[in-house]
């Protein structure tokens, strides 16, 4: 049950007298976070942000990832771990039913099969070499309840490829653009569409790209308006921001206009 529904049920039980106030207080006392040997898990993250705490698996042992994943999975059907290795996934899968692994995105995840998938977000990748970062963004969005449009290999070296796809991008509420090398693609896309663009520099490129620093600086200095830039290779961060934008648009569309 989502945290907001759990809280609603708890308050209803207090209102009707089915749960004593002291019992409700005890339940709320343990709800915000839970201390494990290796982590302090934030169980109120889903209530505040609309999605459970995400496990950043890099630097953690397989057992640590498995322990955190098991704890999170007990509270929510949705689970996501980024920068996960096959060994970390194998350890977590022994404790979490239905856990899956996406090799290219380097993510372990579990989805709510009953959750809707909302359109409105597009992901544009400059080249095939940028796909791991684009895949991380796409998978994050899917687990969060969105179904992104994917457009791949339309970098500025062959600009006609992008121009042919612009009609597909025009309805989008937000577009994530993933590019390495000189990082010019987000500026081009932002100059052609009305939606905000989230630029993701990747570490793809030869020596003078400095592991994505050249693309990052290019995106920060983009001349087109409506671009925000996340960190190098941060497909997850771009997806979380895009989901927040799409969710607010969906909420606004569902709210009746005041007379």
C-alpha positions in Angstrom: 0.0 0.0 0.0 1.4 3.5 -0.9 2.4 5.5 2.2 -0.3 8.1 1.6 -2.9 5.4 1.7 -1.3 3.8 4.7 -1.5 7.2 6.5 -5.1 7.7 5.4 -6.1 4.3 6.8 -4.3 5.0 10.1 -6.1 8.3 10.5 -9.4 6.7 9.6 -8.8 4.0 12.2 -8.1 6.7 14.9 -11.2 8.6 13.8 -13.5 5.6 14.2 -11.9 4.4 17.4 -10.6 1.2 15.8 -7.0 2.2 16.8 -6.1 3.9 20.1 -4.1 7.1 19.8 -1.1 5.7 21.6 -0.9 2.8 19.1 -1.1 5.3 16.2 1.7 7.3 17.8 3.8 4.2 18.1 3.2 3.4 14.4 4.1 6.9 13.4 7.2 6.9 15.6 8.8 4.1 13.5 7.5 5.3 10.1 9.9 8.1 9.1 13.1 6.0 9.0 14.5 2.7 10.1 18.1 2.1 11.2 19.9 -0.9 9.8 23.4 -2.0 10.4 24.6 -0.4 7.2 22.0 2.3 6.5 19.2 4.5 7.8 16.3 3.9 5.4 14.0 6.9 4.7 10.5 5.4 4.6 8.9 8.8 4.3 10.6 9.5 1.0 7.7 8.1 -1.0 5.2 10.2 1.0 7.3 13.4 0.4 8.5 12.8 -3.1 6.1 10.3 -4.6 8.7 7.6 -5.0 10.6 5.4 -2.5 14.2 6.0 -1.6 16.5 4.8 -4.4 19.6 2.7 -3.6 22.8 4.1 -5.0 24.6 0.7 -5.2 28.1 1.9 -6.1 30.5 1.4 -3.2 28.2 -0.9 -1.4 28.7 -4.6 -0.8 26.3 -7.1 -2.3 25.0 -7.9 1.2 24.5 -4.3 2.0 22.5 -3.8 -1.2 20.4 -6.9 -0.4 19.7 -5.7 3.1 18.5 -2.3 2.1 16.5 -3.7 -0.9 14.7 -6.2 1.3 13.8 -3.4 3.8 12.5 -1.1 1.1 10.6 -3.9 -0.7 8.7 -4.7 2.5 7.1 -1.2 2.3 6.6 -0.7 -1.4 6.0 -2.6 -4.6 8.4 -0.2 -6.4 12.1 -0.6 -5.9 15.1 0.9 -7.8 18.8 0.5 -7.3 21.2 2.4 -9.7 24.8 1.6 -10.6 24.2 -2.0 -9.6 26.5 -4.9 -10.4 25.3 -8.4 -11.3 26.7 -9.6 -8.0 24.7 -7.0 -6.1 21.6 -8.0 -8.0 22.1 -11.7 -7.4 22.4 -11.0 -3.6 19.3 -8.8 -3.6 17.2 -11.1 -5.7 17.6 -13.9 -3.1 15.7 -11.6 -0.7 13.3 -9.7 -2.9 10.7 -11.5 -5.0 10.3 -10.4 -8.7 13.5 -8.3 -8.7 14.9 -7.7 -12.1 18.1 -6.4 -13.6 18.8 -4.2 -16.6 22.4 -4.8 -17.7 22.8 -1.7 -19.9 21.2 0.7 -17.4 23.1 -1.1 -14.5 19.9 -1.0 -12.4 18.1 -3.5 -10.3 14.4 -2.8 -10.0 10.9 -4.0 -9.2 7.8 -2.4 -10.7 4.2 -2.2 -9.6 2.4 -4.2 -12.3 -0.9 -2.3 -11.7 0.6 1.2 -11.9 -0.3 3.3 -15.0 2.3 4.5 -17.5 2.0 8.1 -18.3 3.2 9.6 -21.6 4.6 13.1 -21.9 8.4 12.6 -21.6 10.9 12.0 -24.4 14.5 10.8 -24.2 16.8 11.8 -27.1 20.2 10.1 -27.3 22.9 11.6 -29.5 24.6 8.2 -30.3 24.5 4.5 -29.6 27.4 4.9 -27.2 25.2 7.2 -25.0 22.6 4.4 -24.6 23.6 3.2 -21.1 22.9 6.6 -19.6 19.7 6.9 -21.7 18.7 3.5 -20.6 19.1 4.5 -16.9 16.9 7.4 -17.5 14.2 5.4 -19.3 14.2 2.6 -16.7 13.9 5.1 -13.9 10.9 6.7 -15.6 9.2 3.4 -16.2 9.5 2.3 -12.6 8.2 5.7 -11.6 5.1 5.3 -13.7 6.0 7.0 -17.0 6.4 5.7 -20.6 9.0 7.8 -22.4 9.3 8.1 -26.1 12.8 7.0 -27.1 14.7 8.6 -30.0 18.3 7.3 -30.5 21.3 8.2 -32.6 20.3 11.6 -33.8 23.5 13.6 -32.9 24.6 16.8 -34.6 27.0 15.0 -36.9 23.9 14.1 -39.0 21.4 16.8 -38.1 18.8 15.7 -40.6 18.2 12.7 -38.5 17.0 14.9 -35.6 15.0 17.2 -37.8 12.9 14.3 -39.1 11.9 13.5 -35.6 10.9 17.0 -34.4 7.2 16.4 -34.9 7.3 13.5 -32.4 8.9 15.8 -29.8 6.5 18.7 -30.1 3.8 17.2 -27.8 6.3 16.4 -25.1 6.0 18.1 -21.7 9.7 17.5 -21.0 12.6 16.2 -23.1 15.8 14.6 -21.7 18.7 14.9 -24.1 21.7 12.7 -23.6 25.0 13.5 -25.4 28.7 13.2 -25.1 31.6 14.5 -27.3 31.0 18.3 -27.5 27.5 18.1 -26.0 25.8 20.3 -28.6 22.6 18.3 -29.0 20.6 19.8 -26.1 21.0 23.3 -27.4 19.8 22.3 -30.9 16.8 20.4 -29.5 15.9 23.3 -27.1 15.9 25.7 -29.9 13.3 23.7 -31.9 10.7 22.7 -29.3 8.7 24.5 -26.6 9.2 22.0 -23.8 11.9 22.3 -21.2 15.1 20.3 -21.9 17.1 18.4 -19.3 20.6 18.0 -20.7 22.7 15.0 -19.6 26.4 15.1 -20.5 28.0 11.6 -20.9 31.6 10.5 -20.5 31.6 9.5 -24.2 34.4 11.0 -26.2 38.1 11.1 -26.9 40.8 12.4 -24.6 40.0 16.1 -24.7 36.4 15.4 -23.7 37.9 14.9 -20.2 35.5 12.2 -19.2 32.4 14.3 -20.1 33.7 17.6 -18.7 33.7 19.1 -22.2 30.1 18.1 -22.8 29.1 19.4 -19.3 30.6 22.8 -19.9 29.1 23.0 -23.4 25.6 22.2 -22.0 26.1 24.8 -19.2 27.0 27.4 -21.8 24.2 26.5 -24.2 22.8 29.5 -26.1 19.2 28.1 -26.4 16.7 28.9 -23.6 14.9 26.4 -21.4 17.8 24.0 -20.7 18.8 22.6 -17.3 21.9 20.4 -17.0 22.5 17.5 -14.6 25.8 15.9 -13.7 27.9 13.7 -16.0 26.2 10.3 -16.8 23.4 11.1 -14.4 20.5 9.6 -16.3 18.7 8.9 -13.0 18.8 12.5 -11.9 17.4 13.7 -15.2 14.6 11.1 -15.1 13.6 12.1 -11.6 13.4 15.8 -12.6 11.4 14.9 -15.8 9.0 12.8 -13.8 8.4 15.7 -11.3 7.6 18.0 -14.3 5.3 15.5 -15.9 3.5 14.7 -12.6 2.8 18.4 -12.0 1.5 18.8 -15.5 -0.8 15.7 -15.0 -2.0 17.1 -11.7 -2.7 20.5 -13.2 -4.7 18.8 -16.1 -6.7 16.8 -13.6 -7.6 19.8 -11.4 -10.9 21.5 -12.4 -10.4 25.2 -13.3 -12.0 27.6 -10.9 -14.8 29.7 -12.1 
